[in-house]
């Protein structure tokens, strides 16, 4: 279950580097965003390949990767133009009690104008 508003929102300052984030989920990889030096320091490049033998295996691999990236402090982008944005994926995990902690959604209101919205887990009563 998701803690209801108000949500903790952090606005990035003009010129401030956005934190590392999952930009896009594709069939073959997770596309990452943020400063390349930050990604490199965390042991990543701009994408994480997904290699699975079946759709079930792929789903499990994506789940494990997304949970791992959340633990490492990655944010998850919101993109209304795609079927399943990274933040929507994480929101579904939160709603289904698979994710029992918080996650940060990153969104933009213009070039270099980003904000983080923290969504927190609240146990069902």
N, C-alpha and C positions, 0 to 999 in steps of 0.2 A: 504494500500500500504506500501511497505517496503522501508525505506531509503536505498539507494544504498551504496556500499563500498566507502570509507574505513569504516570498523567496529571497534568499540572499543573492544580491546582484552586485557584481564588480564591473565597473566600466574601465576599459583600457584607456590610458592617456594617449594623445596623439603622438605617434612615433614610438610608443612602447611596443615591444615585441610580444606577440601573442604566445601563450603557452603552447606546448606541443598538443596536437589534437588529431583525432581521426576525422578525416575530411570526407571520405566516401567509402562505401562498401561495394566492391565489384564482385563478379563471379570468381575472378582469379586472384584478388588481393584486397587488402585494406590499404587505402591511400591515406598517407599521413601528411599533416601540415604543421607549420610552425618553423622556427629557426632551424636550419639544417645542422648547425653546430650543436644545438640542444638535442636534436634527434640522434646525432652521432654519439654524443656523450651518454645517451641512454641505450646505445647499442643498436640503433635503427637507421634505416635509410628512408627515402620518401614513400616506400611502400613495403608491405609485408605480404609475400606470396602465400596463397592458399592452395595447397595441393591435397586433394582428397579423392578417394576412389568411389564415393557415393554421395548423394545429397545429404544423407543422414550424417556421414562423417564430416562433410563440409560444414553443416550446421553446428555440430559439436566443436569443431576447430575454431570457427568464428566466435562462438560463445566463450570458449576458453581464452582466446586472444583478447576479446573485448574486456573481459573481467580482469585479465592481467594488466592491460593498458590502464584501466581505471585505477587499479592499485598503485600503478606507477605515476599517477597524477595527470594522465592525459585528459583533455576535455573532448567532447563529442559534438561535432558540428550539427547545426540545425539547417536543413535545406528542404524547403517545401516543394522543390521541383523534382525530387526523386521519390520513388515508391517507398523506400525505407531509408531514412536518414540515420546516421549513427546515433543521434540523440533519441530518435523515435525507437530505435532498437533497444537502447538502454532504458528508456521509459517503460517499455513493455516488460523488461526484466524486473524492474522495480514494482510494477503493478501486479506481477505474478509471483512475487516474493522469491525470485531467483537471485536478484541483487538485494542484499540486506544491508547496504550502506548507502552513501550518497554518490552522486556523480555531477560533473559540471558540463553544462551545455554551453557551447560557444556559438555566437551569432554576430553578424556584422550589420552595421547601419550605413556603411560607406567604406571607402578605401582607408585602411588602417584604423577604423573605428569599430572595435570589437567589444563585446561584453560577455561575461560569464554569469550564468544563472545556475545556482546550486539547487539540485533536487535531492531531497533527503528521504530516506526510508523511514516509515512509521509502521510498526507492527500492527497487524489487524487486531481488532478488539472483539 
